[in-house]
Amino acid sequence: VIYILNVDGEPAASGALVFRNDDPELADGASRAMISNLIVSPRYQDHGLGTELLAFLESEAQQRGIDRVAIGVDKPNVRARQLYERHGYTHLKDKSELWGPVNYLSKTLDGP
């Protein structure tokens, strides 16, 4: 499911909630899901939209019965990884994907 955050009628950020992945440690279709492609337009960076969208995606996952979410971040993207860590994500694993090295982090969602 893809979500788009608009500001003044303009797409400012987007992200997807993935419920199944070839790697069940990331998304197993039952209790684990993955946040994917969380992107904030450069024009809207440093306005809290990444944090807002991350919280929204976590809430959506939780409402669908998910208790653990994972998120991947390209290894060179230190800024994004720091954002996720500030919001409770911890290292899960590193993988070499087609586009390069990715750090995967995960977080247990609090109960309702």
Residue pairs with C-beta under 8 A, 6 or more apart in sequence:
1 16
1 17
1 60
2 14
2 15
2 16
3 14
3 15
3 16
3 17
3 53
3 56
3 57
3 60
4 11
4 13
4 14
5 11
5 12
5 13
5 14
5 49
5 52
5 53
5 56
6 12
7 44
7 49
11 41
12 40
12 41
12 43
12 44
12 49
13 38
13 39
13 40
13 41
13 44
13 49
13 50
13 52
13 53
14 37
14 38
14 39
14 53
15 35
15 36
15 37
15 38
15 39
15 53
15 54
15 57
16 35
16 36
16 37
17 33
17 34
17 35
17 36
17 57
17 60
17 61
18 26
18 27
18 33
18 34
18 35
18 36
19 27
19 29
19 33
19 64
19 66
20 27
20 28
20 29
21 27
21 28
21 34
23 95
24 32
25 32
25 70
25 92
25 93
26 32
26 34
26 70
26 72
26 92
26 104
27 33
27 34
27 70
30 65
31 65
31 66
31 67
31 68
32 66
32 67
32 68
32 69
32 70
33 61
33 64
33 66
33 68
33 69
33 70
34 69
34 70
34 71
34 72
35 54
35 57
35 58
35 61
35 69
35 70
35 71
36 71
36 72
38 50
38 53
38 54
38 57
38 71
38 80
40 49
40 50
40 53
50 80
50 83
51 83
51 87
54 83
54 84
54 87
55 87
57 69
58 69
58 107
58 109
61 69
61 109
62 109
62 110
62 112
66 109
67 108
67 109
67 111
68 106
68 107
68 108
68 109
69 106
69 107
69 109
70 92
70 104
70 105
70 106
70 107
71 84
71 89
71 104
71 105
71 106
71 107
72 95
72 97
72 102
72 103
72 104
72 105
73 80
73 81
73 84
73 102
73 103
73 104
73 105
74 80
74 99
74 100
74 101
74 102
74 103
75 94
75 100
75 101
75 102
75 103
76 100
81 103
81 105
84 105
84 107
85 105
87 107
88 107
89 105
89 106
89 107
90 105
90 106
90 107
91 103
91 104
91 105
92 104
92 105
92 106
93 104
94 101
94 102
94 103
94 104
95 101
95 102
95 104
96 102
